[in-house]
Amino acid sequence: MEPKLASEWKLSLGNVIDSKVNELIYLGYDEANATNVWQCLVKKVWKKDKQLPLHQVVEDILHLKPHLFMSYMTQMAYQTDDLSGAIEGVLGS
């Protein structure tokens, strides 16, 4: 198969992503869902939406390490907290 942008493969890889989500939930990462897993791959593994062959995208999904996923989720939580604090500071709440 021809390489495509990772985002173009997303719709056809729902079962693979769901498999990784189920694995992460089984390991105790209850905040795992398809959106979080995909965003983690885009931001931490691929670094951007680039041309990849299908087998590489599937391999990257299945080999996503739980500690990398948790690191991503922690980083997102801190960014959300920082944003909330900044908004409160501006609004004076």
LINSUL-V827935 format. One record per pair of residues at least 6 apart in sequence whose ideal C-beta (glycine too) atoms are under 7 Angstrom apart, sorted by the first residue. I is the first residue (numbers start at 1). J is the second residue. If there is no record, write none. Layout:
i=I j=J
i=I j=J
This chain:
i=1 j=53
i=1 j=54
i=3 j=51
i=3 j=52
i=3 j=53
i=4 j=51
i=5 j=49
i=5 j=50
i=5 j=51
i=6 j=42
i=6 j=46
i=6 j=49
i=6 j=50
i=6 j=52
i=6 j=57
i=7 j=49
i=9 j=54
i=9 j=57
i=10 j=38
i=13 j=57
i=13 j=58
i=13 j=61
i=16 j=58
i=16 j=61
i=16 j=62
i=17 j=34
i=17 j=37
i=17 j=38
i=17 j=61
i=18 j=34
i=20 j=37
i=20 j=61
i=20 j=62
i=20 j=64
i=21 j=32
i=21 j=33
i=21 j=34
i=21 j=37
i=24 j=32
i=24 j=66
i=24 j=69
i=25 j=32
i=27 j=66
i=29 j=66
i=29 j=69
i=29 j=70
i=31 j=73
i=32 j=69
i=36 j=73
i=37 j=64
i=37 j=69
i=40 j=64
i=40 j=68
i=40 j=69
i=40 j=72
i=41 j=60
i=41 j=61
i=41 j=64
i=42 j=49
i=43 j=72
i=44 j=68
i=44 j=72
i=45 j=60
i=45 j=64
